[in-house]
Structures are given as C-alpha cells and as structure tokens.
Amino acid sequence: MITILGPTASGKTPVAARLASEIGGEVISADSRQVYRRMDIGTGKDLADYMVDGHRIPYHLIDIREPGTKYNLFEYQQDFYDVYQDIRRRGKEPILCGGTGLYIEAVLKGYKLSPVPQNQQLRDSLEGKSLTELTQMLTELKVRNGSNMHNTTDVDSCQRAIRAIEIETYNLEHPTPRRELPAVDSLIIGIDIDRDLRREKITRRLRKRLEEGMVDEVQTLLDEGIPAEDLIYYGLEYKFLTEYLTHHISYDEMFTRLEIAIHQFAKRQMTWFRGMERRGFEIHWIDATLPMEEKIERIKELWQ
C-alpha cells in the first residue's frame, strides 16, 4: 500500500488522486470528519479533486455516517481493513490518504482495540470541568494504562476529551481481549509544506470556503435538528460556526478564532507525523511546491 499524509492545506488529495489514476489505484480516506454526509465544505472533502482527466477516481470511507453520530477509531480500523481487503482482491492498489495521524498509525501498526460503551455516570461527573482539567486527567489515565493509542493532540474540545477519558477509564477497569487486525506494510509519503506557505493557504482557503457557503452548510445541519453540542464536538469549522450561528460569538470573532485554531491544528498534525518517525515509521517527504508530475515520478520511483 502507499500512504500519503500531510497537514491540512498541503495538497494531499490531488496527489493521491493523480497517483491512483496512473497506477490503477483507489483512495482510502484517513480523515476523521469526512466520514459524515452533508459535512462537505467544512471538512474539505473537495470531491472535485477525485476527477482526473475526466475520470472519477474511486474513493472510500467518505460519506459513510450521518451527522450527529460519533465515529471512533475502533470503527475506522475495521472499515479500513474491509475496504483494503476488497481493493486488494480486485487487483487494484490501495492508497491511504489523509491527515488524521491516529487513524493512519492505527491501521499501519494494527492497533489492538476494543469497543467502549458510553458511561453516562462518568460523563455527568466530568460535566463542567475545563479542557485543561480534562486533559490533565486524560494524561494521568494514559500513564496508568501505559496507553499511547489515543491522540491527545486531537482533543480540541471538552466532549472529545471526555470521550478519551471514557475510553481510558473503561480499558483500566475492563482488561478484555482486544480485536486484532494485522499491521499493513506501506510506503509512506509525506507532503512537506513550508510553514508560512501553509498558513497563507489555510487563511485563503478559509475565506474561500466561507464564500462558498460553509455558514449555510452548518445552518442546514442545525435546521435538520442536529444538536449544537454534537456539531461543536466535531471541532474546528463546526465548533466555531455553530457558536456563531447560536449567537455566542460574532462573525469576526468566529473567523479569527477559527483561523487560529486551524493553524494550531496543522501544527499538531506535523507534531504527530514527526512522532511517527520517532516511533519507527519511515516517511519520505516531498516538497509540496514541486510540479505534480515531479511529485508522482518521485513516488513511483520510491514505490518500485
């Protein structure tokens, strides 16, 4: 398998789609939010990127869940493996592409996971605690569990932190046999984008998505009856746009805080990928500013 990773706005998807076109591949998304239907602009699906020379490149694990539901690593790992096996059976080349480092590492390493039910009593007891307090609790639980499989760098809201604490608490109290899926051998390509260029692209892309109707997209989800707190759970665009649409912050405050949050998120993504290298993964970094043809040739050389 080939894996293409990188921070937000690095241009991963066009590279994956072009590569798939040239080697007979299909793209498996590794994005924790693109699994949700009708959450298109805010998650940056950019489905037009999958059209290459007039042909639609097959993609997987996008638009597979309804908004308002909670999708977790356990589900992703199984969904990935089912799709991966199907692609291989059909003689195609699987290309994993995304920026959710935890999802990528889980499937490449074959994390041993168990499903964790909701614990309402625990959730009630954590209600009202700050993100800082919750993060400290999570850190202590991870130390006790000897756990490194849940990504604290992605805990950008209290709801996500509470879910992570729920998982760690369950694993501490219920040491159960865990599902085993095999590790997947993969050539890993990283799209390396200069920090200043990344920041410029993030800001430009945010303005464009707002112009394209991202506010209306979130309003439509609220109008469907999806609770505001469920949208806030998804973080970033959905968090700040929901706060704006429910009159908790102004438009200008929403834009400023969201822009900062996306920059911070991209930085955390890079921290995770550098951590993967320290944990033994070899990532071949390719300059994001190279012409597409050069990127593809470089990947094909490494692959062969």
C-alpha positions in Angstrom: 0.0 0.0 0.0 1.0 3.6 -0.4 0.2 6.2 2.3 0.1 9.9 1.6 -0.1 12.1 4.6 0.5 15.7 5.5 -1.0 18.7 7.4 -4.2 20.4 6.3 -3.8 22.5 3.1 -0.7 20.6 2.0 -2.4 19.3 -1.2 -2.5 15.6 -0.3 -5.7 14.6 -2.1 -4.8 15.8 -5.6 -1.5 13.9 -5.3 -3.3 10.7 -4.2 -5.9 11.0 -6.9 -3.3 11.6 -9.7 -1.2 8.7 -8.4 -4.3 6.4 -8.3 -5.0 7.4 -11.9 -1.5 6.4 -13.0 -1.1 3.1 -11.1 -4.7 1.8 -11.1 -5.3 2.7 -7.5 -8.2 3.6 -5.3 -8.1 6.1 -2.4 -9.0 5.3 1.2 -9.6 8.4 3.2 -7.9 8.8 6.6 -9.9 11.8 7.8 -12.0 11.6 11.0 -14.6 14.1 9.8 -15.0 13.3 6.1 -16.9 10.1 7.1 -20.0 12.3 7.7 -22.6 13.0 5.0 -23.6 16.6 4.2 -20.5 17.9 6.1 -18.7 18.8 2.9 -17.3 22.3 2.8 -16.3 22.3 6.5 -14.4 19.0 6.3 -12.8 20.0 3.0 -13.9 17.0 1.0 -13.0 18.7 -2.3 -14.6 15.8 -4.2 -13.6 17.5 -7.5 -10.0 16.5 -6.7 -11.1 12.9 -7.5 -11.8 13.8 -11.1 -8.6 13.2 -13.1 -8.6 13.7 -16.9 -12.3 13.3 -17.0 -12.3 10.1 -14.9 -13.7 9.7 -11.4 -11.1 8.1 -9.1 -12.8 5.6 -6.7 -12.6 6.8 -3.0 -13.7 5.1 0.2 -14.6 6.0 3.8 -16.2 9.3 2.8 -19.9 9.9 3.4 -20.5 6.7 5.4 -22.1 8.1 8.5 -24.9 10.5 9.4 -24.1 13.9 11.1 -24.7 13.8 14.8 -23.3 10.3 15.3 -20.0 9.5 16.9 -17.5 7.7 14.8 -14.4 6.3 16.5 -11.1 4.7 15.9 -12.4 1.2 16.5 -15.0 1.6 13.8 -12.5 3.2 11.4 -9.9 0.4 11.8 -12.5 -2.2 10.9 -13.9 -0.2 8.0 -10.4 0.5 6.6 -9.5 -3.2 6.7 -12.7 -4.3 5.0 -12.1 -1.7 2.2 -8.4 -2.5 2.0 -9.0 -6.2 1.5 -11.7 -5.6 -1.1 -9.4 -3.3 -3.1 -6.6 -5.9 -3.0 -9.0 -8.7 -4.0 -10.0 -6.8 -7.1 -6.3 -6.3 -8.1 -6.2 -2.6 -7.5 -3.7 -0.6 -5.5 -4.9 0.9 -2.2 -3.7 4.4 -1.5 -4.4 5.7 2.1 -4.6 9.5 2.2 -5.4 11.9 5.0 -4.3 14.0 7.9 -5.7 12.1 10.9 -2.4 10.7 12.2 -4.0 8.5 14.8 -6.2 6.7 12.1 -3.1 6.3 9.9 -0.9 4.9 12.6 -3.7 2.6 13.9 -4.1 0.8 10.6 -0.4 0.7 9.7 0.6 -0.7 13.1 -2.5 -2.9 13.6 -3.6 -1.4 16.9 -5.4 -3.8 19.2 -8.6 -2.1 20.2 -11.8 -2.9 22.0 -15.2 -1.2 21.6 -16.0 1.1 24.5 -19.6 1.9 25.5 -20.8 5.3 26.8 -20.6 5.8 30.6 -23.2 8.4 31.4 -22.3 8.4 35.1 -18.7 9.3 34.3 -19.8 11.9 31.7 -22.1 13.5 34.3 -19.2 13.7 36.8 -16.9 15.4 34.3 -19.5 18.0 33.2 -18.3 21.5 33.9 -14.6 20.7 34.0 -12.3 22.8 31.8 -10.4 21.4 28.9 -7.2 21.9 30.8 -8.5 19.8 33.8 -9.8 17.1 31.4 -6.5 16.9 29.6 -4.6 16.5 32.9 -7.0 13.7 33.9 -6.5 12.0 30.5 -2.7 12.3 30.7 -2.8 10.6 34.1 -5.0 7.8 32.9 -2.8 7.2 29.9 0.2 6.8 32.2 -1.7 4.3 34.3 -2.8 2.4 31.3 0.6 2.5 29.5 -1.5 3.8 26.6 -0.4 5.7 23.6 -3.1 4.9 21.1 -5.4 7.8 21.7 -4.4 11.1 20.3 -4.5 13.9 22.9 -3.3 16.3 20.2 -6.7 16.0 18.6 -8.6 16.7 21.8 -9.7 20.2 20.9 -13.0 20.2 22.8 -14.3 19.1 26.2 -16.5 16.5 24.6 -13.6 14.8 22.8 -11.6 14.9 26.0 -14.4 13.3 27.9 -14.7 10.5 25.3 -11.0 9.9 25.5 -11.2 9.7 29.4 -14.2 7.3 29.0 -12.1 5.0 26.8 -9.1 5.1 29.1 -11.3 4.5 32.2 -13.0 1.6 30.5 -9.7 0.0 29.5 -8.4 0.4 33.0 -11.5 -1.2 34.6 -12.2 -3.9 32.0 -9.0 -5.5 30.8 -10.6 -7.5 28.0 -9.2 -9.4 24.9 -8.9 -6.9 22.1 -9.6 -7.3 18.4 -6.5 -8.0 16.4 -6.1 -6.8 12.8 -2.8 -7.2 11.1 -0.3 -4.4 10.5 -0.2 -3.1 6.9 3.1 -2.7 5.1 3.2 0.7 3.4 5.4 3.1 1.6 4.7 6.4 3.4 4.9 9.7 1.5 4.7 13.0 3.4 3.7 16.2 1.6 6.0 18.8 3.1 4.8 22.4 3.0 6.6 25.4 4.3 5.0 26.8 7.5 4.5 30.3 6.1 3.0 29.0 2.8 0.8 26.6 4.8 -0.5 29.5 6.9 -1.2 31.6 3.8 -3.1 28.7 2.1 -5.1 28.0 5.3 -6.3 31.6 5.5 -7.0 31.8 1.8 -8.9 28.5 1.8 -10.9 29.5 4.9 -12.1 32.7 3.2 -13.0 30.7 0.0 -15.0 28.1 1.9 -16.9 30.8 3.8 -17.7 32.4 0.4 -18.8 29.0 -1.0 -21.5 28.5 1.7 -19.9 26.9 4.8 -22.1 29.0 7.1 -25.2 27.8 5.2 -23.9 24.2 5.5 -23.7 24.4 9.3 -27.1 26.2 9.5 -28.7 23.4 7.4 -27.4 20.8 9.8 -28.8 22.7 12.8 -32.1 23.1 10.9 -32.2 19.3 10.5 -32.3 19.0 14.2 -28.7 18.0 14.9 -28.0 19.4 18.4 -25.5 22.3 18.6 -23.3 20.4 21.1 -23.0 17.5 18.6 -21.7 19.8 15.9 -19.4 21.5 18.4 -18.0 18.0 19.2 -16.6 17.8 15.6 -14.3 20.7 16.3 -12.7 23.4 14.2 -15.2 24.8 11.5 -18.2 23.1 13.0 -17.3 24.3 16.5 -16.8 27.9 15.7 -19.5 28.3 13.1 -22.1 26.7 15.4 -21.0 29.1 18.2 -21.5 32.0 15.7 -24.9 30.7 14.5 -26.2 30.2 18.0 -25.2 33.9 18.8 -22.4 33.1 21.2 -19.7 34.9 19.2 -19.7 37.5 16.4 -18.7 36.7 12.8 -15.4 38.5 13.1 -14.6 36.6 16.3 -15.6 33.4 14.7 -13.2 34.0 11.8 -10.3 35.0 13.9 -10.7 32.1 16.4 -11.2 29.6 13.7 -8.2 30.7 11.7 -6.0 30.4 14.7 -7.5 27.0 15.6 -6.8 25.6 12.1 -3.2 26.9 12.2 -2.8 25.2 15.6 -4.4 22.0 14.3 -1.9 21.9 11.3 1.0 22.3 13.7 -0.4 19.4 15.9 -0.7 17.3 12.8 3.0 17.8 12.0 3.9 17.0 15.6 2.1 13.7 15.3 3.8 12.8 12.0 7.3 13.7 13.5 6.3 11.4 16.4 5.5 8.6 14.0 9.1 8.9 12.7 10.4 8.7 16.2 8.2 5.6 16.7 9.9 3.8 13.7 7.9 4.9 10.7 10.0 6.0 7.6 8.3 8.9 6.0 9.6 10.1 2.6 8.9 13.8 2.5 8.2 15.5 -0.8 8.1 19.3 -1.3 4.5 20.5 -1.8 5.6 23.2 -4.2 7.0 20.7 -6.8 5.0 20.3 -10.0 2.5 17.5 -9.9 4.4 15.4 -12.5 7.6 15.5 -10.4 5.8 14.5 -7.2 4.2 11.5 -9.0 7.5 10.4 -10.6 9.3 10.6 -7.2 6.6 8.5 -5.5 6.7 5.9 -8.4 10.5 5.7 -8.1 10.2 5.0 -4.3 7.4 2.5 -4.9 9.2 0.5 -7.4 
